[in-house]
Amino acid sequence: MTPTVHSTPEPIAPRVTHQVTMPRATHPVTHPATHPVTHPVTHLATDLATHDTALGLATALREGTRDAHRDAERGPFVHALIRGQLARATYLDYLRALETIYAALEASLARHADHPIVGPLARPELLRRPAIARDLATLGAATQPPVAAARAYADRLHTLADHHPALLVAHAYTRYLGDLSGGQLLRRGAARTLGTGPEGPGLEFYDFPEIADPGAYKRELRACLDALPVDAATAAAIVDEARRAFTDTASVFAALAASE
Ligand code: HEM
C-alpha cells in the first residue's frame, strides 16, 4: 500500500535543544506474555552502543519502533480497516476500545500537566476522547464494555500515571503521531465501513480541527520531544515503553479481529 499522506519521512526538526546519548542496554525488552512478538525487535540501546550514535528522543523513538510500526501496518485488522472490510459492529468495538485507551491517556496527561517531561505533551488540540465519544453517539452505538485488551492497555496507562509518569510520553508519541500520520489513511476505510463519505458523519476521530498543518505540527512535536528534559536512562525507558505501546495496540487489534 502506498500511503498518500506524509509518505516521505520528514527531516528531524531543526530546533533540537536537547540530545540524548543512549546507554548500553541495561534493561530487558519486555513484552506482555499474552501476545508474543513475532518480529525481530531491534534493541535500540544495543544498536546505539554499536554505532556509538547520539540521537534526539524523537529519532530514537522512530528508529526504536520501526519494526513494530511495520508490523502494525501489515496486521490483518489494519488491513481490513483500511479496505473498509470490517463489519460495522467491529468498527464500533474499535471505537469503544479507543475511547477507553484515550480516556486513560488523556486523564493521565492532564493529571501530570505540570510534570516537566509530561506537561509539554498534554495538549488540548490533540485530545481524541471527546471526538470518539461524539462519533459513538453519532453512530448510535450502544454503551458496551470494551475488549479486555483495551482495558489492560488503560490499566497500564493508569499504572504509569501512578508510578512512572515520564513513560506516558511513549504513549502520547505512539498515539498522537500515529493519528496525525498513517491514521489519516484509516479514515477512508472507516468511511467505507460506515457507508459514508470522507467527511462523515461519525469520523471526527480523524479530525484535528485546531491543527491546520499536520506536517508542521508533527515537526514541532518532534522538536518538543527532543527538548524534553530526559536523561539517557529515561530516554531508553521511553523507547522501550513505546515498543510496548505498539504491542499493546496489536493485542487490541488481535482481539477485535478475533471477534469478527
Ligand atoms: C495501515 C496502517 C498505518 C499506516 C499506513 C501508517 C503510516 C504511517 C506513515 C506514512 C507515517 C510517516 C509519517 C511521517 O513521517 O510524517 C507514520 C508514522 C507514524 N505512525 Fe503509522 N501507520 C499505520 C499504523 C500505525 C499504527 C497502528 C500506529 C500505532 C498505534 C502508528 C504509529 C505511528 C507513529 C508513532 C508514527 C510517527 C513515526 C515518527 O516519525 O516518529 N501507525 N505512519
py3Dmol code that shows the C-alpha trace and the ligand (Angstrom):
import py3Dmol

protein = """\
ATOM      1  CA  MET A   1       0.000   0.000   0.000  1.00  0.00           C
ATOM      2  CA  THR A   2       1.315   3.414  -0.835  1.00  0.00           C
ATOM      3  CA  PRO A   3       0.399   5.984   1.753  1.00  0.00           C
ATOM      4  CA  THR A   4      -0.763   9.177   0.133  1.00  0.00           C
ATOM      5  CA  VAL A   5      -0.174  11.326   3.140  1.00  0.00           C
ATOM      6  CA  HIS A   6       3.212  12.056   4.596  1.00  0.00           C
ATOM      7  CA  SER A   7       4.773   9.290   2.594  1.00  0.00           C
ATOM      8  CA  THR A   8       8.200  10.863   2.851  1.00  0.00           C
ATOM      9  CA  PRO A   9       9.799  10.762   6.252  1.00  0.00           C
ATOM     10  CA  GLU A  10      10.191  14.273   7.431  1.00  0.00           C
ATOM     11  CA  PRO A  11      13.525  15.725   8.355  1.00  0.00           C
ATOM     12  CA  ILE A  12      14.170  15.888  12.030  1.00  0.00           C
ATOM     13  CA  ALA A  13      13.085  19.222  13.332  1.00  0.00           C
ATOM     14  CA  PRO A  14      15.862  21.758  13.358  1.00  0.00           C
ATOM     15  CA  ARG A  15      15.035  23.140  16.793  1.00  0.00           C
ATOM     16  CA  VAL A  16      16.733  20.329  18.676  1.00  0.00           C
ATOM     17  CA  THR A  17      17.712  21.747  22.007  1.00  0.00           C
ATOM     18  CA  HIS A  18      18.499  18.540  23.814  1.00  0.00           C
ATOM     19  CA  GLN A  19      20.286  15.448  22.651  1.00  0.00           C
ATOM     20  CA  VAL A  20      20.268  12.091  24.308  1.00  0.00           C
ATOM     21  CA  THR A  21      23.166   9.702  24.222  1.00  0.00           C
ATOM     22  CA  MET A  22      21.566   6.339  24.793  1.00  0.00           C
ATOM     23  CA  PRO A  23      23.226   3.999  27.258  1.00  0.00           C
ATOM     24  CA  ARG A  24      24.213   0.407  26.716  1.00  0.00           C
ATOM     25  CA  ALA A  25      21.319  -1.987  27.196  1.00  0.00           C
ATOM     26  CA  THR A  26      20.773  -2.480  30.899  1.00  0.00           C
ATOM     27  CA  HIS A  27      17.101  -3.347  30.763  1.00  0.00           C
ATOM     28  CA  PRO A  28      15.483  -6.289  29.016  1.00  0.00           C
ATOM     29  CA  VAL A  29      12.826  -5.505  26.445  1.00  0.00           C
ATOM     30  CA  THR A  30       9.688  -6.936  27.958  1.00  0.00           C
ATOM     31  CA  HIS A  31       6.505  -7.683  26.110  1.00  0.00           C
ATOM     32  CA  PRO A  32       3.314  -8.977  27.604  1.00  0.00           C
ATOM     33  CA  ALA A  33       3.419 -12.765  27.647  1.00  0.00           C
ATOM     34  CA  THR A  34      -0.101 -12.872  26.246  1.00  0.00           C
ATOM     35  CA  HIS A  35       0.953 -11.643  22.838  1.00  0.00           C
ATOM     36  CA  PRO A  36       4.438 -12.746  21.908  1.00  0.00           C
ATOM     37  CA  VAL A  37       6.215 -10.505  19.469  1.00  0.00           C
ATOM     38  CA  THR A  38       6.668 -12.252  16.152  1.00  0.00           C
ATOM     39  CA  HIS A  39       9.028  -9.757  14.605  1.00  0.00           C
ATOM     40  CA  PRO A  40      12.659  -9.234  15.448  1.00  0.00           C
ATOM     41  CA  VAL A  41      12.836  -6.429  17.972  1.00  0.00           C
ATOM     42  CA  THR A  42      15.664  -4.105  17.211  1.00  0.00           C
ATOM     43  CA  HIS A  43      17.232  -3.341  20.517  1.00  0.00           C
ATOM     44  CA  LEU A  44      17.865   0.307  20.122  1.00  0.00           C
ATOM     45  CA  ALA A  45      20.214   0.740  23.025  1.00  0.00           C
ATOM     46  CA  THR A  46      22.369  -2.089  21.701  1.00  0.00           C
ATOM     47  CA  ASP A  47      22.318  -0.608  18.215  1.00  0.00           C
ATOM     48  CA  LEU A  48      23.244   2.756  19.520  1.00  0.00           C
ATOM     49  CA  ALA A  49      26.024   1.328  21.590  1.00  0.00           C
ATOM     50  CA  THR A  50      27.264  -0.451  18.469  1.00  0.00           C
ATOM     51  CA  HIS A  51      27.119   2.632  16.328  1.00  0.00           C
ATOM     52  CA  ASP A  52      28.045   4.967  19.147  1.00  0.00           C
ATOM     53  CA  THR A  53      25.416   7.434  17.976  1.00  0.00           C
ATOM     54  CA  ALA A  54      23.783  10.279  19.806  1.00  0.00           C
ATOM     55  CA  LEU A  55      20.149  10.739  18.816  1.00  0.00           C
ATOM     56  CA  GLY A  56      17.381  13.029  19.888  1.00  0.00           C
ATOM     57  CA  LEU A  57      14.441  11.359  21.572  1.00  0.00           C
ATOM     58  CA  ALA A  58      12.187  11.791  18.528  1.00  0.00           C
ATOM     59  CA  THR A  59      14.611   9.928  16.289  1.00  0.00           C
ATOM     60  CA  ALA A  60      15.269   7.304  18.932  1.00  0.00           C
ATOM     61  CA  LEU A  61      11.513   6.682  19.113  1.00  0.00           C
ATOM     62  CA  ARG A  62      11.132   6.455  15.355  1.00  0.00           C
ATOM     63  CA  GLU A  63      14.086   4.105  14.957  1.00  0.00           C
ATOM     64  CA  GLY A  64      13.230   2.072  18.037  1.00  0.00           C
ATOM     65  CA  THR A  65       9.661   1.389  16.871  1.00  0.00           C
ATOM     66  CA  ARG A  66      10.339   0.963  13.158  1.00  0.00           C
ATOM     67  CA  ASP A  67       9.832  -2.814  13.172  1.00  0.00           C
ATOM     68  CA  ALA A  68       6.774  -2.550  15.389  1.00  0.00           C
ATOM     69  CA  HIS A  69       5.314   0.051  13.056  1.00  0.00           C
ATOM     70  CA  ARG A  70       5.885  -2.122  10.023  1.00  0.00           C
ATOM     71  CA  ASP A  71       4.053  -4.970  11.767  1.00  0.00           C
ATOM     72  CA  ALA A  72       1.199  -2.661  12.751  1.00  0.00           C
ATOM     73  CA  GLU A  73       0.734  -1.624   9.133  1.00  0.00           C
ATOM     74  CA  ARG A  74       0.648  -5.241   7.963  1.00  0.00           C
ATOM     75  CA  GLY A  75      -1.632  -6.811  10.545  1.00  0.00           C
ATOM     76  CA  PRO A  76      -4.956  -8.330   9.430  1.00  0.00           C
ATOM     77  CA  PHE A  77      -7.105  -5.941  11.465  1.00  0.00           C
ATOM     78  CA  VAL A  78      -5.497  -2.819   9.984  1.00  0.00           C
ATOM     79  CA  HIS A  79      -5.586  -4.474   6.572  1.00  0.00           C
ATOM     80  CA  ALA A  80      -9.361  -4.916   6.839  1.00  0.00           C
ATOM     81  CA  LEU A  81      -9.842  -1.463   8.350  1.00  0.00           C
ATOM     82  CA  ILE A  82      -8.012   0.247   5.501  1.00  0.00           C
ATOM     83  CA  ARG A  83     -10.028  -1.600   2.888  1.00  0.00           C
ATOM     84  CA  GLY A  84     -13.340  -0.866   4.534  1.00  0.00           C
ATOM     85  CA  GLN A  85     -13.861  -4.579   5.084  1.00  0.00           C
ATOM     86  CA  LEU A  86     -14.614  -4.507   8.795  1.00  0.00           C
ATOM     87  CA  ALA A  87     -18.132  -5.207   9.953  1.00  0.00           C
ATOM     88  CA  ARG A  88     -19.804  -2.071  11.305  1.00  0.00           C
ATOM     89  CA  ALA A  89     -20.149  -3.747  14.727  1.00  0.00           C
ATOM     90  CA  THR A  90     -16.390  -4.415  14.812  1.00  0.00           C
ATOM     91  CA  TYR A  91     -15.653  -0.806  13.899  1.00  0.00           C
ATOM     92  CA  LEU A  92     -17.847   0.325  16.795  1.00  0.00           C
ATOM     93  CA  ASP A  93     -15.936  -2.057  19.077  1.00  0.00           C
ATOM     94  CA  TYR A  94     -12.738  -0.471  17.780  1.00  0.00           C
ATOM     95  CA  LEU A  95     -14.059   2.976  18.704  1.00  0.00           C
ATOM     96  CA  ARG A  96     -15.043   1.733  22.169  1.00  0.00           C
ATOM     97  CA  ALA A  97     -11.531   0.353  22.630  1.00  0.00           C
ATOM     98  CA  LEU A  98     -10.017   3.643  21.515  1.00  0.00           C
ATOM     99  CA  GLU A  99     -12.283   5.604  23.838  1.00  0.00           C
ATOM    100  CA  THR A 100     -11.107   3.506  26.782  1.00  0.00           C
ATOM    101  CA  ILE A 101      -7.451   3.971  25.865  1.00  0.00           C
ATOM    102  CA  TYR A 102      -7.685   7.697  25.182  1.00  0.00           C
ATOM    103  CA  ALA A 103      -9.737   8.292  28.328  1.00  0.00           C
ATOM    104  CA  ALA A 104      -6.888   6.765  30.344  1.00  0.00           C
ATOM    105  CA  LEU A 105      -4.155   8.509  28.361  1.00  0.00           C
ATOM    106  CA  GLU A 106      -5.735  11.929  28.422  1.00  0.00           C
ATOM    107  CA  ALA A 107      -6.707  11.779  32.102  1.00  0.00           C
ATOM    108  CA  SER A 108      -3.128  10.724  32.885  1.00  0.00           C
ATOM    109  CA  LEU A 109      -1.611  13.503  30.789  1.00  0.00           C
ATOM    110  CA  ALA A 110      -3.930  16.069  32.380  1.00  0.00           C
ATOM    111  CA  ARG A 111      -3.052  14.774  35.841  1.00  0.00           C
ATOM    112  CA  HIS A 112       0.618  15.391  35.092  1.00  0.00           C
ATOM    113  CA  ALA A 113       0.211  18.617  33.146  1.00  0.00           C
ATOM    114  CA  ASP A 114       2.733  20.299  35.460  1.00  0.00           C
ATOM    115  CA  HIS A 115       5.287  17.493  35.150  1.00  0.00           C
ATOM    116  CA  PRO A 116       8.382  18.823  33.339  1.00  0.00           C
ATOM    117  CA  ILE A 117       8.583  15.807  30.991  1.00  0.00           C
ATOM    118  CA  VAL A 118       4.886  15.027  30.524  1.00  0.00           C
ATOM    119  CA  GLY A 119       3.436  18.540  30.593  1.00  0.00           C
ATOM    120  CA  PRO A 120       4.619  19.641  27.124  1.00  0.00           C
ATOM    121  CA  LEU A 121       2.605  16.755  25.609  1.00  0.00           C
ATOM    122  CA  ALA A 122      -0.629  17.486  27.479  1.00  0.00           C
ATOM    123  CA  ARG A 123      -2.103  19.472  24.610  1.00  0.00           C
ATOM    124  CA  PRO A 124      -5.803  20.250  24.223  1.00  0.00           C
ATOM    125  CA  GLU A 125      -5.643  20.345  20.421  1.00  0.00           C
ATOM    126  CA  LEU A 126      -4.647  16.658  20.375  1.00  0.00           C
ATOM    127  CA  LEU A 127      -7.435  15.336  22.605  1.00  0.00           C
ATOM    128  CA  ARG A 128      -9.187  12.397  20.938  1.00  0.00           C
ATOM    129  CA  ARG A 129     -11.587  11.155  23.576  1.00  0.00           C
ATOM    130  CA  PRO A 130     -14.240  13.849  23.075  1.00  0.00           C
ATOM    131  CA  ALA A 131     -14.228  13.245  19.307  1.00  0.00           C
ATOM    132  CA  ILE A 132     -14.524   9.475  19.766  1.00  0.00           C
ATOM    133  CA  ALA A 133     -17.409   9.924  22.209  1.00  0.00           C
ATOM    134  CA  ARG A 134     -19.190  12.113  19.659  1.00  0.00           C
ATOM    135  CA  ASP A 135     -18.568   9.519  16.929  1.00  0.00           C
ATOM    136  CA  LEU A 136     -20.053   6.757  19.090  1.00  0.00           C
ATOM    137  CA  ALA A 137     -23.098   8.910  19.806  1.00  0.00           C
ATOM    138  CA  THR A 138     -23.495   9.899  16.150  1.00  0.00           C
ATOM    139  CA  LEU A 139     -23.281   6.279  15.071  1.00  0.00           C
ATOM    140  CA  GLY A 140     -25.875   5.263  17.628  1.00  0.00           C
ATOM    141  CA  ALA A 141     -23.532   2.838  19.353  1.00  0.00           C
ATOM    142  CA  ALA A 142     -24.981   1.321  22.490  1.00  0.00           C
ATOM    143  CA  THR A 143     -22.821   1.577  25.594  1.00  0.00           C
ATOM    144  CA  GLN A 144     -20.853  -1.637  25.929  1.00  0.00           C
ATOM    145  CA  PRO A 145     -17.652  -2.611  27.684  1.00  0.00           C
ATOM    146  CA  PRO A 146     -14.537  -2.557  25.505  1.00  0.00           C
ATOM    147  CA  VAL A 147     -12.492  -5.637  24.655  1.00  0.00           C
ATOM    148  CA  ALA A 148     -10.363  -6.824  27.576  1.00  0.00           C
ATOM    149  CA  ALA A 149      -7.134  -5.874  25.782  1.00  0.00           C
ATOM    150  CA  ALA A 150      -8.231  -2.231  25.750  1.00  0.00           C
ATOM    151  CA  ARG A 151      -8.923  -2.334  29.476  1.00  0.00           C
ATOM    152  CA  ALA A 152      -5.476  -3.868  30.008  1.00  0.00           C
ATOM    153  CA  TYR A 153      -3.932  -1.063  27.952  1.00  0.00           C
ATOM    154  CA  ALA A 154      -5.831   1.527  30.013  1.00  0.00           C
ATOM    155  CA  ASP A 155      -4.684  -0.161  33.232  1.00  0.00           C
ATOM    156  CA  ARG A 156      -1.092   0.112  32.037  1.00  0.00           C
ATOM    157  CA  LEU A 157      -1.558   3.842  31.478  1.00  0.00           C
ATOM    158  CA  HIS A 158      -3.002   4.341  34.961  1.00  0.00           C
ATOM    159  CA  THR A 159      -0.094   2.375  36.436  1.00  0.00           C
ATOM    160  CA  LEU A 160       2.358   4.626  34.615  1.00  0.00           C
ATOM    161  CA  ALA A 161       0.496   7.707  35.801  1.00  0.00           C
ATOM    162  CA  ASP A 162       0.814   6.436  39.378  1.00  0.00           C
ATOM    163  CA  HIS A 163       4.416   5.250  39.297  1.00  0.00           C
ATOM    164  CA  HIS A 164       6.303   6.289  36.133  1.00  0.00           C
ATOM    165  CA  PRO A 165       4.633   9.359  34.642  1.00  0.00           C
ATOM    166  CA  ALA A 166       7.596  10.160  32.363  1.00  0.00           C
ATOM    167  CA  LEU A 167       6.818   6.990  30.401  1.00  0.00           C
ATOM    168  CA  LEU A 168       3.440   8.427  29.382  1.00  0.00           C
ATOM    169  CA  VAL A 169       5.456  10.302  26.767  1.00  0.00           C
ATOM    170  CA  ALA A 170       5.846   6.999  24.895  1.00  0.00           C
ATOM    171  CA  HIS A 171       2.095   6.575  24.602  1.00  0.00           C
ATOM    172  CA  ALA A 172       1.463  10.192  23.651  1.00  0.00           C
ATOM    173  CA  TYR A 173       4.068   9.755  20.906  1.00  0.00           C
ATOM    174  CA  THR A 174       2.659   6.452  19.635  1.00  0.00           C
ATOM    175  CA  ARG A 175      -0.957   7.517  19.637  1.00  0.00           C
ATOM    176  CA  TYR A 176      -0.851  11.126  18.528  1.00  0.00           C
ATOM    177  CA  LEU A 177       1.928  10.960  15.935  1.00  0.00           C
ATOM    178  CA  GLY A 178       0.232   7.846  14.579  1.00  0.00           C
ATOM    179  CA  ASP A 179      -3.134   9.580  14.407  1.00  0.00           C
ATOM    180  CA  LEU A 180      -1.582  12.568  12.648  1.00  0.00           C
ATOM    181  CA  SER A 181       0.247  10.323  10.158  1.00  0.00           C
ATOM    182  CA  GLY A 182      -0.941   6.997   8.769  1.00  0.00           C
ATOM    183  CA  GLY A 183      -4.044   7.294  10.908  1.00  0.00           C
ATOM    184  CA  GLN A 184      -5.388   9.624   8.255  1.00  0.00           C
ATOM    185  CA  LEU A 185      -5.321   6.752   5.762  1.00  0.00           C
ATOM    186  CA  LEU A 186      -7.522   4.702   8.020  1.00  0.00           C
ATOM    187  CA  ARG A 187     -10.189   7.366   7.703  1.00  0.00           C
ATOM    188  CA  ARG A 188     -11.078   6.272   4.175  1.00  0.00           C
ATOM    189  CA  GLY A 189     -11.505   2.658   5.212  1.00  0.00           C
ATOM    190  CA  ALA A 190     -13.632   3.742   8.158  1.00  0.00           C
ATOM    191  CA  ALA A 191     -15.815   5.820   5.833  1.00  0.00           C
ATOM    192  CA  ARG A 192     -16.260   2.819   3.573  1.00  0.00           C
ATOM    193  CA  THR A 193     -17.155   0.567   6.501  1.00  0.00           C
ATOM    194  CA  LEU A 194     -19.712   3.086   7.724  1.00  0.00           C
ATOM    195  CA  GLY A 195     -21.080   3.660   4.228  1.00  0.00           C
ATOM    196  CA  THR A 196     -20.470   7.377   4.422  1.00  0.00           C
ATOM    197  CA  GLY A 197     -18.400   9.991   2.609  1.00  0.00           C
ATOM    198  CA  PRO A 198     -14.905  11.024   3.707  1.00  0.00           C
ATOM    199  CA  GLU A 199     -16.347  13.789   5.878  1.00  0.00           C
ATOM    200  CA  GLY A 200     -18.603  11.501   7.871  1.00  0.00           C
ATOM    201  CA  PRO A 201     -20.790  11.607   9.878  1.00  0.00           C
ATOM    202  CA  GLY A 202     -19.052   9.626  12.590  1.00  0.00           C
ATOM    203  CA  LEU A 203     -15.441  10.355  11.552  1.00  0.00           C
ATOM    204  CA  GLU A 204     -14.489  13.102  13.995  1.00  0.00           C
ATOM    205  CA  PHE A 205     -11.800  10.863  15.462  1.00  0.00           C
ATOM    206  CA  TYR A 206      -9.709  11.559  12.356  1.00  0.00           C
ATOM    207  CA  ASP A 207     -10.176  15.352  12.540  1.00  0.00           C
ATOM    208  CA  PHE A 208      -7.806  17.730  14.254  1.00  0.00           C
ATOM    209  CA  PRO A 209      -9.669  20.988  13.638  1.00  0.00           C
ATOM    210  CA  GLU A 210      -7.159  23.093  15.558  1.00  0.00           C
ATOM    211  CA  ILE A 211      -4.179  21.756  13.595  1.00  0.00           C
ATOM    212  CA  ALA A 212      -4.091  23.498  10.240  1.00  0.00           C
ATOM    213  CA  ASP A 213      -0.836  21.987   9.004  1.00  0.00           C
ATOM    214  CA  PRO A 214      -0.267  18.448  10.360  1.00  0.00           C
ATOM    215  CA  GLY A 215       3.215  18.210   8.799  1.00  0.00           C
ATOM    216  CA  ALA A 216       4.408  21.379  10.520  1.00  0.00           C
ATOM    217  CA  TYR A 217       2.695  20.334  13.721  1.00  0.00           C
ATOM    218  CA  LYS A 218       4.450  16.952  13.698  1.00  0.00           C
ATOM    219  CA  ARG A 219       7.809  18.662  13.172  1.00  0.00           C
ATOM    220  CA  GLU A 220       7.121  20.863  16.166  1.00  0.00           C
ATOM    221  CA  LEU A 221       6.016  17.831  18.208  1.00  0.00           C
ATOM    222  CA  ARG A 222       9.267  16.034  17.378  1.00  0.00           C
ATOM    223  CA  ALA A 223      11.239  19.131  18.367  1.00  0.00           C
ATOM    224  CA  CYS A 224       9.262  19.168  21.584  1.00  0.00           C
ATOM    225  CA  LEU A 225      10.200  15.518  22.229  1.00  0.00           C
ATOM    226  CA  ASP A 226      13.844  16.335  21.615  1.00  0.00           C
ATOM    227  CA  ALA A 227      13.674  19.218  24.066  1.00  0.00           C
ATOM    228  CA  LEU A 228      12.211  17.207  26.952  1.00  0.00           C
ATOM    229  CA  PRO A 229      14.485  17.196  29.990  1.00  0.00           C
ATOM    230  CA  VAL A 230      15.172  13.445  29.998  1.00  0.00           C
ATOM    231  CA  ASP A 231      18.380  11.715  30.952  1.00  0.00           C
ATOM    232  CA  ALA A 232      19.724   8.826  28.869  1.00  0.00           C
ATOM    233  CA  ALA A 233      18.211   6.083  31.030  1.00  0.00           C
ATOM    234  CA  THR A 234      14.783   7.709  30.944  1.00  0.00           C
ATOM    235  CA  ALA A 235      15.018   8.167  27.184  1.00  0.00           C
ATOM    236  CA  ALA A 236      15.834   4.481  26.752  1.00  0.00           C
ATOM    237  CA  ALA A 237      12.921   3.524  29.003  1.00  0.00           C
ATOM    238  CA  ILE A 238      10.587   5.745  26.967  1.00  0.00           C
ATOM    239  CA  VAL A 239      11.662   3.995  23.755  1.00  0.00           C
ATOM    240  CA  ASP A 240      11.042   0.578  25.350  1.00  0.00           C
ATOM    241  CA  GLU A 241       7.647   1.763  26.523  1.00  0.00           C
ATOM    242  CA  ALA A 242       6.796   2.946  23.004  1.00  0.00           C
ATOM    243  CA  ARG A 243       7.509  -0.556  21.723  1.00  0.00           C
ATOM    244  CA  ARG A 244       5.123  -1.785  24.351  1.00  0.00           C
ATOM    245  CA  ALA A 245       2.543   0.763  23.172  1.00  0.00           C
ATOM    246  CA  PHE A 246       2.700  -0.858  19.739  1.00  0.00           C
ATOM    247  CA  THR A 247       2.411  -4.408  21.064  1.00  0.00           C
ATOM    248  CA  ASP A 248      -0.451  -3.431  23.383  1.00  0.00           C
ATOM    249  CA  THR A 249      -2.177  -1.856  20.389  1.00  0.00           C
ATOM    250  CA  ALA A 250      -1.549  -5.049  18.421  1.00  0.00           C
ATOM    251  CA  SER A 251      -3.264  -7.004  21.215  1.00  0.00           C
ATOM    252  CA  VAL A 252      -6.323  -4.796  20.877  1.00  0.00           C
ATOM    253  CA  PHE A 253      -6.319  -5.308  17.108  1.00  0.00           C
ATOM    254  CA  ALA A 254      -5.986  -9.084  17.533  1.00  0.00           C
ATOM    255  CA  ALA A 255      -8.917  -9.182  19.956  1.00  0.00           C
ATOM    256  CA  LEU A 256     -11.064  -7.158  17.565  1.00  0.00           C
ATOM    257  CA  ALA A 257     -10.066  -9.297  14.583  1.00  0.00           C
ATOM    258  CA  ALA A 258     -10.927 -12.439  16.540  1.00  0.00           C
ATOM    259  CA  SER A 259     -14.399 -11.063  17.240  1.00  0.00           C
ATOM    260  CA  GLU A 260     -15.169 -10.549  13.531  1.00  0.00           C
TER     261      GLU A 260
END
"""
ligand_1 = """\
43
HEM
C -2.061 0.966 7.857
C -1.695 1.458 8.973
C -0.683 2.527 9.069
C -0.128 3.280 8.095
C -0.385 3.238 6.619
C 0.799 4.163 8.707
C 1.558 5.069 8.033
C 2.425 5.946 8.600
C 3.247 6.878 7.888
C 3.267 7.063 6.387
C 3.966 7.540 8.786
C 5.063 8.565 8.476
C 4.538 9.932 8.728
C 5.613 10.991 8.617
O 6.798 10.695 8.524
O 5.217 12.132 8.682
C 3.592 7.047 10.072
C 4.117 7.489 11.235
C 3.755 7.002 12.467
N 2.843 6.021 12.743
Fe 1.838 4.954 11.409
N 0.785 3.951 10.055
C -0.116 2.955 10.311
C -0.430 2.394 11.516
C 0.055 2.849 12.710
C -0.308 2.322 13.992
C -1.303 1.191 14.249
C 0.389 3.034 14.909
C 0.413 2.931 16.405
C -0.582 2.554 17.141
C 1.194 4.007 14.198
C 2.026 4.908 14.777
C 2.815 5.805 14.094
C 3.744 6.720 14.705
C 4.027 6.832 16.182
C 4.323 7.462 13.685
C 5.380 8.547 13.836
C 6.742 7.973 13.480
C 7.812 9.021 13.677
O 8.000 9.819 12.781
O 8.424 9.037 14.734
N 0.957 3.860 12.874
N 2.647 6.091 9.932
"""
view = py3Dmol.view(width=600, height=400)
view.addModel(protein, "pdb")
view.setStyle({"model": 0}, {"cartoon": {"style": "trace"}})
view.addModel(ligand_1, "xyz")
view.setStyle({"model": 1}, {"stick": {}})
view.zoomTo()
view.show()
